[in-house]
């Protein structure tokens, strides 16, 4: 299923165009007045993964779409709550934990909504013209069922949960990183100045293209540094080993293919330990674009940049996320100047993350003033 998902993410790329233009319209409607940037950013990013998964994007006002995005947002918050962490350690407390009840309801609602959307796509399926991930999944599923092969990975549960995982992960992580990026630009206007100078010099007023990245080393460095400093998944996600392993004197029992986290040892890769390692980074706790630039101002890769984790189970959406972050961030900075609300100074902007499954910025508002 991982290989299948990777293939489809590559094949369908960025999906339908329109999300970048749409977020610009939404920000323009605020006419430079202070607003919370979290929701429009999440909706724009979510529409990218929607186009890849379902083959079409949603209107921002579509209650089905907004409900799905808001449900993902709430589930991320619930998963990182103290009560769910206690439940993970003492599962017998489950019946008395309200957050767990809410989380289970969100998962049930997700399954129901995905099933409805899949049913609609199945009715209009054309095996010779796949619109997105769901179509690509349904074609081999139907072929296998017609040949009475019911013992495969192409079944309804895998479809629903793969779609749910792609939608959830594709919405929260990239959206949260962009949310941090805009906050950091407002916090450090001198860095925003340099990004916008480079964008104006290289791109001007035309639309940003993926190929522009190689000519925007400073902008690329700021995006990477935002990912490093924001550290949105400090503990990555739990893993298990495929076989029994003894590591530095500790025995790690292998996981089960059917239920890896229930029958094995959970391994939690602490990405913070490398992303903010003072032996790897000159200024690990401040936004320092020079971490990713050489003396000539050219972009340089760093082995210690592990924002997407590492190894065979590295984030499968890394390629898509890198593309989205570059196109959205560059387009937003091309069109808008981000600053604190009236009466709020750069020093007042708080970079303390809120406690959730992923590191989100604390609630705040920004002004987005048009540059054109």
C-alpha positions in Angstrom: 0.0 0.0 0.0 2.9 2.3 0.7 4.4 1.7 -2.8 0.9 2.1 -4.3 0.4 5.5 -2.6 3.9 6.7 -3.6 3.2 5.9 -7.2 -0.1 7.7 -7.2 1.3 10.8 -5.4 3.9 11.0 -8.2 1.5 10.3 -11.0 -1.1 12.9 -9.9 1.4 15.4 -8.7 -0.1 18.6 -7.5 -3.6 17.7 -8.7 -5.8 20.4 -10.1 -4.6 23.9 -10.3 -6.4 26.6 -8.4 -5.6 26.3 -4.7 -2.8 28.8 -4.8 -4.9 31.4 -6.5 -7.8 30.6 -4.1 -5.8 31.3 -1.0 -4.7 34.6 -2.4 -8.3 35.6 -2.9 -9.2 34.6 0.6 -6.3 36.7 2.1 -7.2 39.7 -0.1 -10.7 39.7 1.4 -9.3 40.7 4.8 -8.0 44.0 3.2 -4.9 44.1 5.4 -6.9 43.7 8.7 -5.7 41.2 11.3 -7.0 37.6 11.1 -6.1 34.1 12.0 -4.1 32.6 9.1 -4.6 29.0 10.3 -7.9 28.2 8.6 -7.3 29.6 5.1 -3.9 27.9 5.0 -5.3 24.5 6.1 -8.1 24.7 3.5 -5.8 25.6 0.7 -3.3 22.8 1.5 -6.2 20.3 2.1 -7.6 21.0 -1.4 -4.3 19.9 -2.9 -4.5 16.4 -1.3 -8.2 16.3 -2.1 -7.5 16.8 -5.8 -4.9 14.0 -5.7 -7.1 11.6 -3.7 -10.5 12.3 -5.2 -9.6 13.9 -8.6 -11.3 17.2 -7.9 -11.0 20.1 -5.4 -13.8 21.4 -3.2 -15.2 24.9 -2.7 -14.0 26.5 0.5 -17.6 26.9 1.6 -18.6 23.3 1.0 -19.8 22.0 4.4 -18.6 18.5 3.5 -15.1 19.8 2.9 -14.9 22.2 5.8 -16.2 19.5 8.1 -13.5 17.1 7.0 -10.7 19.6 7.5 -12.0 20.8 10.9 -12.3 17.2 12.0 -8.7 16.5 11.1 -7.6 19.6 13.0 -9.6 18.6 16.1 -8.3 15.0 15.9 -4.7 16.2 15.9 -5.4 18.4 18.9 -7.1 15.5 20.7 -4.4 13.0 19.9 -1.8 15.2 21.6 -4.0 16.0 24.6 -2.8 14.9 28.1 -5.8 12.6 28.6 -5.1 10.7 25.4 -1.4 10.3 26.5 -2.6 8.9 29.8 -4.9 6.5 27.9 -2.0 5.3 25.8 -0.2 4.3 29.0 -3.3 3.0 30.9 -5.9 1.8 28.3 -8.3 0.5 30.9 -9.1 4.2 31.6 -10.7 4.5 28.2 -14.4 4.5 29.2 -13.8 7.5 31.5 -11.8 9.7 28.9 -14.1 12.1 27.0 -11.4 13.0 24.5 -11.1 9.4 23.5 -14.9 9.2 22.9 -14.6 12.4 20.7 -11.6 11.0 18.8 -13.4 7.7 18.1 -16.4 9.7 16.8 -14.2 11.7 14.5 -12.7 8.5 13.1 -16.2 7.0 12.6 -17.4 10.2 10.9 -14.3 10.1 8.7 -15.0 6.6 7.6 -18.6 7.5 6.8 -17.8 10.6 4.7 -14.9 8.8 2.8 -17.3 5.9 2.1 -19.9 8.3 0.7 -17.3 10.0 -1.5 -15.9 6.7 -2.7 -19.4 5.5 -3.6 -20.0 8.5 -5.8 -16.6 8.0 -7.6 -17.4 4.3 -8.1 -20.6 5.1 -9.9 -18.8 7.3 -12.4 -15.6 5.2 -12.7 -13.8 5.0 -16.0 -11.0 2.4 -15.8 -9.3 4.1 -18.8 -9.2 7.6 -17.2 -8.3 7.6 -13.5 -9.1 10.9 -11.9 -7.1 10.3 -8.6 -6.0 7.9 -6.0 -9.5 6.5 -5.3 -10.0 5.6 -9.0 -6.5 4.0 -9.2 -7.5 1.9 -6.2 -10.9 0.9 -7.5 -9.7 -0.4 -10.8 -7.5 -3.3 -9.5 -10.0 -3.9 -6.7 -12.8 -4.5 -9.2 -10.5 -6.6 -11.4 -9.5 -8.8 -8.5 -13.1 -9.2 -7.3 -14.3 -10.2 -10.8 -11.7 -13.0 -10.8 -12.9 -14.1 -7.3 -9.6 -13.1 -5.7 -10.8 -11.8 -2.4 -7.4 -12.2 -0.6 -5.6 -9.0 -1.6 -4.7 -5.6 -0.1 -7.3 -3.9 -2.4 -10.3 -4.0 -0.2 -12.7 -1.4 1.3 -11.1 -1.0 4.7 -7.7 -0.4 3.1 -9.2 2.1 0.7 -11.0 4.1 3.5 -8.0 4.2 5.8 -5.5 5.0 3.1 -7.7 7.9 2.0 -8.2 9.0 5.6 -4.4 8.9 6.3 -3.4 10.7 3.1 -6.1 13.4 3.7 -5.2 13.9 7.3 -1.5 13.8 7.0 -1.5 15.8 3.8 -3.6 18.5 5.5 -2.1 19.0 8.9 1.6 18.7 8.4 2.0 21.0 5.4 -0.6 23.4 6.7 1.0 23.7 10.1 4.4 24.3 8.5 3.1 27.1 6.4 1.3 28.6 9.4 4.7 28.7 11.2 6.3 30.2 8.1 4.0 33.2 8.0 4.3 33.7 11.7 8.1 33.7 11.5 8.1 36.2 8.6 6.0 38.6 10.7 8.4 37.9 13.7 11.5 38.5 11.7 10.8 41.3 9.1 14.4 41.6 8.0 14.3 38.0 6.8 11.0 38.6 5.1 12.6 41.6 3.3 15.3 39.4 1.9 12.9 36.7 0.8 10.7 39.3 -1.0 13.7 41.0 -2.6 14.8 37.7 -4.1 11.3 36.8 -5.3 10.9 40.2 -6.9 14.3 40.0 -8.6 13.9 36.4 -9.9 10.2 35.9 -10.5 8.7 39.4 -10.6 4.9 39.3 -10.9 4.5 36.1 -12.9 3.3 32.8 -11.3 5.8 30.8 -9.3 6.9 27.5 -10.9 8.6 24.5 -9.2 11.6 25.1 -11.5 12.2 28.5 -9.8 13.4 26.8 -6.6 17.0 26.5 -7.9 17.1 30.2 -8.6 15.7 31.1 -5.1 18.4 29.8 -2.7 17.6 32.2 0.1 13.8 31.5 -0.1 14.5 27.8 -0.1 16.8 28.1 2.9 14.1 30.0 4.8 11.6 27.2 4.1 14.0 24.5 5.3 14.9 26.6 8.3 11.2 27.0 9.1 10.8 23.3 9.0 13.8 22.7 11.2 12.9 25.3 13.8 9.1 24.6 13.9 9.9 20.9 14.4 6.2 20.1 13.9 6.6 16.3 14.5 9.2 16.3 17.3 8.7 12.5 18.0 7.8 11.6 14.5 5.3 8.7 14.7 5.7 5.4 16.6 7.5 2.7 14.7 8.2 -1.0 15.3 11.0 -3.2 14.1 10.5 -6.0 11.5 12.6 -8.4 13.5 13.9 -8.7 17.1 16.8 -6.2 17.6 19.3 -5.6 20.4 20.4 -1.9 20.2 22.8 -0.4 22.7 22.1 -3.1 25.1 18.3 -2.9 24.9 16.1 -5.7 23.5 13.5 -4.5 21.0 10.8 -7.1 20.3 9.6 -7.2 16.7 6.2 -6.0 15.7 3.3 -7.9 14.1 2.3 -7.2 10.5 -1.4 -7.2 11.5 -1.1 -5.1 14.7 2.4 -3.7 15.0 1.8 -1.4 18.0 0.0 -4.0 20.0 2.5 -6.8 19.6 5.9 -5.4 19.8 8.0 -2.5 21.2 7.0 1.0 20.2 10.0 2.9 18.9 9.7 6.7 18.9 12.4 8.5 16.8 13.0 11.8 18.6 13.6 14.1 15.7 14.2 17.1 18.0 17.5 15.4 19.0 18.9 16.1 15.5 16.9 19.1 14.3 18.0 21.2 17.3 21.4 19.5 18.0 23.9 22.3 18.9 26.7 20.2 17.5 25.0 20.3 14.0 23.5 23.8 13.9 25.2 27.1 14.6 22.1 28.6 16.2 19.7 25.7 16.9 17.0 27.7 18.6 16.7 30.7 16.3 15.6 31.2 12.7 19.0 31.2 10.8 18.7 30.8 7.0 22.5 30.7 6.7 22.3 27.1 8.1 21.4 26.1 4.5 23.6 28.5 2.6 27.3 28.4 1.7 29.6 31.4 1.6 28.5 32.2 -1.9 24.8 32.2 -0.9 24.1 28.9 -2.7 21.7 26.5 -1.1 23.3 23.5 0.6 21.7 20.3 1.9 22.3 19.2 5.5 22.4 15.6 6.6 21.0 16.7 10.0 17.8 18.0 8.3 15.4 15.2 9.1 12.1 17.0 9.2 10.5 14.1 7.3 12.2 11.4 9.5 14.6 8.9 7.8 15.0 5.4 6.5 12.6 3.1 4.7 9.6 4.6 6.6 10.4 8.2 5.8 7.3 10.3 5.2 5.9 9.1 1.9 4.5 12.6 1.1 7.9 14.3 1.3 8.1 15.1 -2.4 4.6 16.5 -2.5 5.1 18.5 0.8 8.4 20.0 -0.5 6.6 21.1 -3.7 3.6 22.5 -1.8 5.7 24.4 0.7 7.8 26.0 -1.9 4.9 27.1 -4.2 2.5 28.3 -1.4 5.2 30.1 0.6 6.7 31.8 -2.4 3.4 32.8 -3.8 2.1 34.2 -0.5 5.3 36.2 0.1 5.2 37.4 -3.5 1.7 38.9 -3.0 1.6 39.9 0.7 3.6 41.5 3.4 2.9 39.8 6.8 3.0 41.8 10.0 1.7 41.8 13.6 -1.7 43.3 14.2 -1.9 47.0 15.3 -0.6 47.5 18.8 1.4 44.2 18.7 5.2 44.3 18.2 7.4 41.6 16.6 8.7 40.8 20.1 5.1 40.2 21.3 4.6 37.4 18.8 4.9 34.2 20.8 6.8 31.2 19.2 5.8 28.8 22.0 4.0 25.9 20.3 0.6 24.6 21.5 0.6 21.1 22.9 -0.9 18.8 20.2 0.1 15.7 18.3 2.0 18.1 16.0 3.7 21.4 17.1 1.2 24.1 16.1 1.8 27.8 16.7 -0.1 29.3 19.6 -3.3 31.1 18.5 -2.5 34.5 16.9 -3.5 36.9 14.3 -1.5 38.6 11.5 -2.1 41.3 8.9 -1.6 40.4 5.2 -1.1 43.6 3.3 -1.1 43.4 -0.5 2.2 44.2 -2.3 0.6 44.7 -5.7 
